[in-house]
Amino acid sequence: MSSETPIVPGKPTSQTPNLEEPTTPQGPPETKPDQRGPQPTTPTGAKSNDAGSGQAQQGDYHTTAQGGRLRDTNHSLKAGPRGPVLMQDHHLREKITHFDHERIPERVVHARGAAAHGFFRAYDGAEAVTKATFLQKDAVTEVFTRFSTVVGSRGSADVARDTRGFATKFYTSDGVFDLVGNNFPVFFIQDALKFPDIIHAAKPQPDREIPQAQSAHDTFWDFVSLHTEATHHTMWQMSDRAIPRSFRMMEGFGVNTFRMENAAGETSLVKFHWKPENGVHSLLWEEAQLVNGFDPDFHRRDLADAIESGDCPRWELGLQIMPDTDDQTFEGIDLLDPTKLVPEELAPVHTVGLLTLDRNPKNYFAETEQVAFHPGHLVPGIDVTDDPLLQGRLFSYLDTQISRLGGPNFSQLPINRPRCPVNDMLRDGMHQSAVHTGAAPYKPNSLDGGNPTSATDAHALNDIPQTVPESVRERRSPESFDDHFSQPRMFWLSLSETEREHVVDAFVFELGKCYEETIRKRQLRVLAAVDARLCADVAAGLGLDPPQHSAPSDVAPSPALSQVGRRWPIAGRRVGLVVGTDTPIDGIQRVHSLVREKKMLPLLVAPSGGHYGTGDSAIRVERTYSTMRSVEFDSIILADGVEPTTEIALLVSESWRHLKPIGAYGDACTLLDDCDFERTAAGVCFGSELGEVVDYIAASLAEHRVWSRTDT
């Protein structure tokens, strides 16, 4: 491969810059092949003839906001070279004023995010439960998906222990549908009235504004130890699920229960699931700590790089379908309680389509930051339920978009515009960019000929009629909401032994960061109500006596909740190919080629930068010994000629501790004989046959990690 062709993603622009500053006029640079902005539409949803370039900057010359060409943007207008700046410098005022207003309020939650464009293709089978057009067989719908952390600010690190958002905007022919979910199937609270409380408790403490993007502090554990309905979500947050290896390896859940209606008017209750093609996989705690220092943008970089390199991430959309009964329960589980999940063993997930993310945004602010999701953006065939958390979300999301985006016309921003006609009769307001016609923006009217007409066909939104039982107006939850411990126990019992150890370690770390021993003791009482062993192990780590409490009995585990024990595709997994100064080039080229044939991504690591080889066969060095760290790689292969340096010893040691496959050939095998493991250890392959080494690495990565090594 030539030196001009990028081996791995990350090239900043589509063109190679000149050494000197360009001085001749040239238009804006071409967009990279992996990038595309929103489909061009007008503010009222009509397709635009403009191919997208009309929304970007225009012309060869620098201008003011009004289009006037500028001669100089380096010097303010002054009274002489050393004189004061003149107030009449309109260019200075315009440039500085706009800069002063560049930022908009960040999201209160889900502030830090990354996103991508893509498409959703429906399978056969959803027609039985919904008339939603985008779920009919072979329908293809444009989408925009945003992933995020909940607690941290925009400037926080990607791999904090936190819940993560998984929000997808479907631009359907019947209007926008937003599926706004998380990477956990349950939430902290049962009623939206408690949402400000849980977020205030989890956010940095108000006196010192620390800690950032963490739940390891007194206010969080004070709240959840008193508010025990949070226990199930807390168990998930202390598990490996809270630190995904990648957005590409993260499940998504709609959390709340929705109601679907088919063409015959029959209704069902459903829960949404996103199942990643690459499998569900997490970082180890030590890896997360290293990543936050080595690359705080780890997740957003991984997503963008995967798309740019052609390893497009995919998720299957699945539905858990339950009968729409009067009591809205299923197998004893209250479907209106967002702190509870329905085990897949009781209600299998029926896959109804495939989401593919294949294009990166052109501009982070215009797309990822300004996209506005709302669970009330519904389409015919999908409706909400009386879940009290969902009911509050229907108010909150709209309110926060108006606040963040400066007014009620946020739907006219290009990333939010529908891909179907819009005739909403909403007028004026801040940032109105549509130019409406007509004299009668009200209904009914005759001056505009009655336009717009109310819809009565199958494409009209329908609030599905539901009987409201006779009741008393009161602030109270049903008795079924009072069980706070059986499902956390189910989650605990469903985990592998390794995963349980990680949960214990997480509780010990987080509670150990609390100043008040009272809070630690109170949370131990909560854990005792989940499982005696869990409580005892956490108590031992904290140096406290475990309280006596009886945990729920007769709780069946749900094996689907464990991340361990299955095999997954390996496309896009990163293999560090480590070479020395005198490594023979033919072996390097052979291994590099074999890794790429497996659809994995080889990253060449060498003592210094540059290239290995010459001409079309040259391989660019992507990392040097001083710029690499083990957390970048899913596996490493040490080549013949690797020097026994401190950096290499650390790389091997961390890869071993983090249960990653390790390969070696040539004299690198002898180098590794001094390590703390044998050549026959699990997940280690030393050999001279390069094909066998790469095959072994690929087979090991299909399980994500060498889990058997936890027993050694």
Summary of the structure (lengths in Angstrom):
residues: 712
radius of gyration: 28.1
end to end distance: 41.3
largest distance: 89.3
contacts: 2174
relative contact order: 0.11
helix: 30%
strand: 17%
